[in-house]
Amino acid sequence: MAAMVDVRPFHRDGAALEAISDAVDTVNILKHMPTTAEPAFDAASTFDTDKDKSTFRQYADACDRVKHFYAEQHAKQTVAHNLAARAHFHSPSRKRPELGIWEAMEKLNTLVDDSDPDTSLSQIQHLLQSAEAIRRDGKPRWMQLTGLIHDLGKLMLFFEGCCDGQWDVVGDTFPVGCRFDERCIYPELFAANPDAGHEVYSTRYGIYQPGCGVNELMMSWGHDEYLYLVLRDQSTLPREALAMVRFHSFYPWHKEGAYTEFMADGDEALLSAVRAFNPYDLYSKSDDVPKVDELKPYYLELIDEFFPQKVIKW
């Protein structure tokens, strides 16, 4: 398995990052169908009822590329790497870029150029598609904003020392510090991870206790975790929104039913929230082109509602 790991030098290639991110989404789209839920914010999505989900590329086309990506990710997402990544994020010596949310969206817009074969839309248009689909389904304002910002963690690609490659920016996420569950994608590729043979990290519960709560898990480092840490301390978004951001790539949990032994009281509500968000993350990109100038005033007002300090430290 180790021979599959890409050891070429890491270059901050936004187009390559989005291409692999799209391929990862393709695999998840074709593996799963949206989960229906109860009314209110977690009511079943309706915007995607008539979509032909088979048109979001084909599984075979994405499979080889995605498997090579996960070979590197599964080998390198260790406890040691995750501790180092968080230490860097929280380090007092790290100069944190300061951007408003819309500014951050515009910066993310420079990440790629014509890299997505499914659509030629810009990153801002992608984010607006997700937010507008949530808005059309009558979901709460906080959930609309969550759709707008959920991918802004990819900005870590621009920030020195915050990532080492595509493998710790995108892809399905999972806890580190305990046994890698067989319901993770390509579980056999974890054999190359040093933690797979660790006397503690390889056990079922590892460094955790059963029932400790999903928020106590150290999730594999990437854009989900990065944005979660930013939002947790600098927004007034509810816990359901934070869960949507932090766990939207945690497919082993919200789609496969893995790691439920760590759930505590109240975590079912978080799971419901993540499942409610998932269709808007996966299926909104084929929607009509949003008119950015027309929509901007509405979303600027929404941003101000949940980000009182205006300027965010990334």
N, C-alpha and C positions, 0 to 999 in steps of 0.2 A: 504493500500500500504506500509506503514512503516514497516510492519512485514516482507517484503521481503528484507529489507536492511541488508546486511552482516555486523555485528558489531564485528566480530572477529579481534584480533590484526593483524596489517599489518606486513607481513614478505616480505622481498625483494626476492620474488620467481620469477626468470626470466622465468622458464618454465610455471608457472601459468599465468604470464603476456602474454606470446606469445600465449598460448592456447586460452585465452579470446580474444586477438587481432585477431587471426585467425577466431574465431567464429563470431566476429563482421564483419570481411570482408566477411565471407560466407553469412551473411544476406544481406549485400549490393550487393554482386555479384548476388544473386538470386532475389533480388528486381529490379535490373536495368540492362540494357544493355548499352554498351559503346555509347557515343554520337559522331557522326561524326562532323567534323568541316572543316574549310577552309584550303588551302594549307599552306606550311612552317611548323613552329613548331607546329601549331595547326591542321595540316592535320590529317585525320582519320588514326588511327592505322591500320596496316596490319598484324603485327606479330601474332595476335590472331584470324585471320579470320577463321581458321579451327579448333579452339579449341571447344571441347564439354564442355561448361561452367557448365553443370549440374553435372559434375564430381567433382566440388569443394565442396565436402560434400553435405549434404542435409539440406534444410531450417529447417525442423522439428527437426533435431538433434541439431542444433545450437540454436533454438529459446528459449527454456527454460533457458539455461545457459546465453544467451545474455540478456534476460528479467531481470533476477536477477542482472546481472551486471548493466544494465541501471537503475534499481530501486535505487541502491546506487548512481550512478553517478548523476541522475536527482535530487535526494534529497539533495546532498551535493555541487553541483556546484553553489554556491551563489556568489553574488557580494563581500561579506566579504571575502570568501575564495580566490577569484581571486585577490583581492587587496593585501591580505596577501602573496599570492604566488609570485606576482610580486615584492612586497617589499623585500621579501627574495632573489629573483633572483638578484635584483639590489643593494642589501645591500653592502656597502663598507666593512663591516666586514665579508662577506662571502668569504671564501677562494675558489677561482674558480680553479678547476683542469685545467691543461694545457696539451693539447694533439694535435698532428697533426691529420689531417683528417683520414689518413690510420691507425694511432694508435687508433683513436676513433672507427674505424670499427673493429679493432682487439679486442678492449675491449668489444664492443657490441657482438662480437662472443662468449664471455664467458657467455652471458646472459642466454642461454638455452642449453639444451642437450636432444635431441631426444623427444622434446615436440610436434612436429608438425605432425599430422597424414597424412597431404597431401604430405609431402616430408621429407626426412631425411637430407636435405641440411643445411649447416651452415648459419649463418647470413650474412657473407661476400658473400657467393654464392647467397643468396637471393637478396642482393643489386646489385650484378653484373648482375643477371638475368634481373632486371628492367633496368639497364643502358644499357645492351647489346641489349635489345629489342628496346629501343629508338634509339640506334646507328644503328641497322639494318634497321630501318625505315627511316634513313637518316635525323634525327632531329639534330638541332644545338648542338655544343659541350657543351654549358651551360646547355642544357636540359638533355644531357647524364649524366653530373655531378649531376644534381638535382635528377635523378633517383638513382644514386649511394648513395647519402647521405640522402635521404628524411626521413629515419627512425632513424637517429642518435639521435634524441631527446629522444629516449627511454633510453639513457644513464642517464637521470635524475633519473632513478631507483637506480643508484649507488651513487648519490650525496646526502649527508645529508640534510634533510629539504626541498628538491625540490619536493617531492610528498608524499601523505599520503596513497596511495593504488593504485590498478589497475585503479580505477575509475577516477583518475586525471592524468593518463598517456596515456591511449588508449580510443578508442570509437569515435563515431560521435561527432562533435563539434557544438556549437551554441553560439550566443551572450548571455551574461548575462547583467542584468540591464534594460531589456525590457521584454515585454510579451513573454513567451515561445510559439513559433508557433506550431499550430496543425500539421504541416507537419514534425516536428521532429519525430524521431522514438519513439514509445511508449509515446505519449504526455501525456497520463493520469497519468503517473508516476511522472510528475512534481508537482502533488498535494501535495507531501510530502516536496517540497522545500519551505522554509520560504519566499523566494522572490515572490512566486506565489500569495501571499496575500498582498504584500507591496504596499503602496499607490502610489509609483512612478514606481518601478520596474515591476509592473504587468500591466502597461499601454502599449499601442501599441508601442509608441516611447521611453518610459522610460527616461533614462538619455541622449538620443541622439536626434538629429534633423533629419527629413526626408531629404534625399539627402546628408547626412554628408560624405558618402564614407565608403566602407567596411573596409578600413584600420583604421577607427576611432572606430570600434566596439571592445569591450573587449570580446574576444573569450574565451570560457571555457578552463580552464587550462589543458594542456596535452603536449604530446611530439611534436605535431605540433607547438604549440605556443612557446615552449621552444627553439626548433631549429630555428624558425623564428627570435627570438630575438638575437640568436647567429650570424646567417648569416647576418642579417640586418646591424650589426655594424662591421663585420669582414670579409666580402667577397665582391667581385665586381660582384656578380651575378645580373642579371637584375631584374626588378620589377616583371616580369612574373614568374621567378624562385622562388622569395620570395612568390608570391601568391600561386604557386603550393605547396610549403612546408606548408605555414600557413593554407591554406584552403582545402587541399586535403581530410580532414575528415569532411568538412562542407557540408554534403550531403543535408541538408534542403535547402541550397542555390543552389549548382551547379547541383543537381538532381531534387529537388522538386519545385524550383522556389520561395522559401520563402525568406523573408527579403529583397526583391528587393527594398522596399521603402527607404532603406538606401543607395542605389547605387548612385554614383556621376558620372560626366563625366570621362571617362577613365576606369571605372570599368567593362564595357562590355569586354574590352580586357583582364582584369584579369580573368573574368569568363570563357572566351574562353580558356585561358591558363590552368586553373584548369581542365576544361573538357577534354582538350587534354591530360593531364597527367594521368587522372583517369584510363584508361585501363592498362597502364603500372604498376600502383600500384596494381591493383586487379588481373590481369590475367597472369602475367609473371612467377609466381612461378612454373608452371608446365613445363617450358622450360628445355632444356638439361642442364646438370651440367656444369657450367663455369669452365674453367681451370684458377685458381687464379694466379698461377705463370706466366702464359703466358700473362694474361691481366693486371697484376699489373703495368708494366712500362708505358703502355698507360694511365692508370688512375692516376698514380702519376704525369705525365706531365699535365694532365687535372686539377688536384687539384692545382698544382703550378700556373696555369694560372689564377685561380679565388680566390686563397687565398695567396696573396703576402707576408703576415707576417709569413706563415708556421705553427707557433704554435698558437693554438686557445685556448682562455679562455672560458671554458664551465660554 
